[in-house]
């Protein structure tokens, strides 16, 4: 998790998802610290990694970290694979989270319409094994995720549209690839955890999120993320859906300042 910015004078925790925190345009001078498994150091030692780690147990760690830092109730934002972690914090540590931002967030595959469509045979096999025996799935998960530790920059190679245009800009590309490298400083463990979480039930209902939730999706993003955004908007009682016509999956880079301004 990172602390990428402040909204209205308050810190905004960032469950980082696939990689380390990346502040967007309009956030010069922002400092980030990665206390969990994705960063180069563990600034705050939390509980050891657990083979049966869940979104809600991660949220309990967030609550402990929040207390150690002496933070006030604050907004939380999750981009892509970080979205489920932000929602878990909103449910498990409700009093600590004032509002939630979901930027191109993944959703529970069992609940999002079409969530299991177009999944490869390898993904379906891994999902079945994770649900049957998570410990036994670790070997398959390690093999599937090793590419990320070996060549993290390849995660977003070959992008076109708005995402490709963003990464064609030298300053964005340098920051983005630096983010990916930081995310693999302890190997592929963080990515493995995100993949496992993606194929498992959330362990809670997003309908139980009582805070205001900003749901943001780029028009050029994959249809699955549009389905997830629509699901969140329809299921979370106080959700607001915004579609950015000029953005894809990397919408947090050009629209980060707007997202921070919405949080409260």
N, C-alpha and C positions, 0 to 999 in steps of 0.2 A: 504494500500500500504506500502511496506517496502523499505528500502534502503540497500540491502544485500551486495553490493560489489562495486568495482570500476573497470572500464575498461579503460585502457590507461589514468589513472589519473582522470577519470570522474565518478561521481555517476551513478548508474544504478537503476532507479526506478523499483520496482517489484509489479505490481498489483497481489495480492496474490491468487485470486481465492478462492477455498474451505476453505483454512485455512491461518494461518500466514506464513510469509516468512521462508523458510528453505534453508540455504546455503548448497552447496554440498561439496564433497571431494575436497581438495586443496584450501579451503577458510577459513582456520583457522584464528581466530581473527576478522572475519567479524562481524560488528554490525548491528542490524536491528532495525528500529523504525516503529511501525504501527500506522499511523495517522488516518486511517479510521475506519470503524465500526468493523473490525475483531479483533482489538487488545485490550489490557486491558485498555488503556487510549487513549484519543484523544489529542495527543500532539499539533496539530494545529486544532483549531475549524473551520470546513468548514460549508457549508450550512446544515440546518437540513435535516433529512431523508424525502424523498418525496414519496408518494404512487405511483407516476407514474415515478419513477426514470428510467433513460435510460443510455445506454452506453455513449452517447454523453454528457449528463449532468454530468456524473461522470468525463469525460474527461475535462470538464470545471473546475471542482474542482481541477483536476490535474494541470491545467494551473495556477490557483490561488495559489496553494501550491508551484508550481515551482517558481513563482514570489516572494512569501514571503521568500523562502529560498535563493533567489538570485542565482539559479543554472544556469549554462551554458546549451546550447543545449546538450542533452545527450541521450544515448541509453536507451531503455526500453525493458523489457523482461517479458512475461507472461507464466506461466505454467498452463496447464489444463484450468480450468475455468477463469484463469487470462488472457489468450490470447486475447479474445475479447476486454477487457479493454485496453490492450496495443495497439491494432489496432485502437480503437476509439481515443486514444490519438494521434496516428500518423496522423489521418485524421483531427480531430478538432483542435489540437494544433500543427500543422505541423512544425512550425518553432522551436519548442522546442525539437523535437525528431529527433535524427541523424540517428538512425537505430533501427530495431525491432527484437526481438527474440521471437519465438513461440515454446514452448516446450510441445509436446503432447496437443496442444490446441484444444479446442472445436471450432466448426464452426457453421455457420448459417444453421439450420436444413432444411430450405426451399431450400438451394442452394447446400449443400453437397449431392452428390449422395448416396442414401440409408440412408439419415439422419434420416428418420422417421421409418425405418424398425426396427423390434424387440422392439418397444416401448410398454410398458404395457398399459392396458386399463386405469389404474389410471393416467399414464403420459399423455396419449392422452386427457383424460377428463380435466386434469389440464391445458394443453396447449390451449384447446378450450376455457376454461373459462378465462384464462389470456388474450387472444386476444379479447374476447368479453367484459369483465368487470374486469379489473385488481383489483379493490378494492374488488369486491365480491369474487375474487379468494384467498384473503388473509387467510380466515379461513381454506380452504382446504390446502393451502400452509403451514400454521402453523402446522397443524396435520402431514403433510407429512415430515416435516423437524425436528420435535421435537426430533427424535431419535439422531440427531447429537448433540444437546445440552445435552441430557441425557447420551450419551455414545460415545463421538467423536472417541475414539480409535477403535471402531468397524467398522469404515469406510473402513479400509484396512485389516481387519481380514480375514484369510483364503486364502491369496494370495499365489500363487505358482510361479514357474519360476524365472526369474531374480528379480522381485519385492519381492517375498517371501524370496529369498536368501539375499537380502539387509536387510529386516526387521528382519531377524534372527540374524543379527549382533547387539550385545548389544548397541554399541555406536550409531548406526543408529536408532535403535528402540527407544532408550531413547530420542534422539533429535526429532524424528518424532512424537512421542506421545506427547512430550512437545509442539510441534508446533500445534497439533490438539487441545490441551487443551487451548492454548492461543487464538486460533481462536474462541473458544466458551465462552470466558470470558464475553461477553455481550449477551450470549444466542445464538440462531440460526439465528439472524437477517442477518448476513453476508451470511450464506448459503442460506437462503430464497431468498435473492437478486440474488445470482448466479443461483439458480434454475429458478427463473422467467426470467432472462435474457436468459438462455439457450433455453427456449421455444418460445421466441419472436424474431422477425426480428431484425437484428443488427441496422437498421436505417441509414445505409450507405453502400456503396459498397466497398468491400476490394480491388477492382480494382483501387480505388482512393488513395491507399497507394503508395506514390512515393519513400519512403525510401528503402534502402536495407533491406531485411527481411530474417532472418535465420529461416527455418522451420525444426524442429527436432522431430523425432518420433522414438520410440523403436520398434524393429521388433516384440517383443512379446506382444505389446499393442493390445487392442481391435480393430477389423477391422474398427469400426467407426472412430477412431483417424487416421488410415491410409487413409481413404477416405477424412477426413478433411484436412490432410497434403497435399494430392494430389490436392485437390481443391485449397488450398492456393497457392501451387506451380504453378498451371496452371492459376490462376486468378490475382495474384499480380505481376505486371510487373517485379520487381527486386527481386524476391524470389529465394532462394537457398534451395533445399530440401536435408536433410541428414537423413539417416536411420541408427540407431545404432543397430547392430546385437546382441549385448550382453545386451540389455536393454528392459524394459517394460515401464509402465506408469511413473515410478519413475526415468526416465532417467536423470533428472536434478541432482540427487545426485552423481552418478559416473562421469557425464560429464559436471558438472557445470563450471569447469575451462576452458574447451574447448569452451564452449558457450560464456563465458565472453571474451575470446581471440578473438572470431570472431566479436563481436560487436565493433562499432567504432563511 
